[in-house]
Amino acid sequence: MDRRDLHRRYMGAAAAYQDHAKDCPRCTRYHPGPQCAVGTRLRESADRLQDTYLNTKGPK
């Protein structure tokens, strides 16, 4: 997978989580308990894509 594509995908996943968190009271930074199921899925997806991106070597 192309590193630029990974970056685009991880930034898109992070934006999707942020958009969701704006309207979800359980997914804000200030909520002390667990996130909702949708927020958890979105955050985990963004985290996995970011980890993959950061562990992929770029062009030399």
Backbone torsions as a table, in degrees:
resi	resn	phi	psi	omega
1	MET	NA	137.3	-178.8
2	ASP	-68.2	136.5	-178.5
3	ARG	-60.7	-37.5	177.8
4	ARG	-65.3	-37.6	177.1
5	ASP	-65.7	-41.4	176.9
6	LEU	-60.6	-42.4	179.2
7	HIS	-61.8	-46.4	179.1
8	ARG	-59.6	-43.8	-178.7
9	ARG	-67.3	-42.4	-178.4
10	TYR	-70.4	-36.1	176.3
11	MET	-67.3	-36.6	176.5
12	GLY	-65.7	-40.3	178.4
13	ALA	-66.9	-40.1	177.8
14	ALA	-64.5	-40.3	178.6
15	ALA	-66.0	-38.8	177.7
16	ALA	-62.0	-41.8	177.4
17	TYR	-64.5	-45.2	-179.5
18	GLN	-61.7	-41.2	177.3
19	ASP	-62.2	-42.7	178.7
20	HIS	-63.9	-45.7	-175.3
21	ALA	-64.9	-26.1	178.7
22	LYS	-61.1	-32.7	-175.4
23	ASP	-109.4	1.0	-176.7
24	CYS	-112.8	113.4	-177.5
25	PRO	-65.1	-21.4	179.3
26	ARG	-84.4	-10.8	-176.0
27	CYS	-109.9	10.6	176.4
28	THR	-78.8	161.7	178.2
29	ARG	-65.1	-21.2	-172.6
30	TYR	-93.8	-5.7	178.9
31	HIS	-79.7	123.7	-174.6
32	PRO	-75.4	-19.2	-175.4
33	GLY	-95.8	-168.6	-179.0
34	PRO	-70.8	158.2	176.4
35	GLN	-75.7	165.5	175.2
36	CYS	-72.1	169.3	-176.7
37	ALA	-61.9	-41.1	-179.6
38	VAL	-66.6	-45.2	179.2
39	GLY	-62.1	-40.1	177.9
40	THR	-61.5	-45.6	179.6
41	ARG	-62.7	-45.0	-179.7
42	LEU	-64.3	-43.7	-179.5
43	ARG	-65.3	-43.2	179.1
44	GLU	-64.2	-38.7	177.9
45	SER	-63.3	-45.8	178.2
46	ALA	-62.3	-42.0	179.7
47	ASP	-63.0	-44.7	179.6
48	ARG	-62.9	-44.7	179.7
49	LEU	-64.8	-38.9	178.3
50	GLN	-65.3	-44.3	178.1
51	ASP	-59.7	-43.5	179.3
52	THR	-62.9	-44.5	179.3
53	TYR	-60.7	-48.0	-177.0
54	LEU	-68.3	-22.5	179.6
55	ASN	-98.3	8.2	177.7
56	THR	-102.6	128.8	-179.2
57	LYS	-72.1	139.3	177.4
58	GLY	-84.8	179.3	178.6
59	PRO	-66.4	149.0	-179.9
60	LYS	-86.9	NA	NA
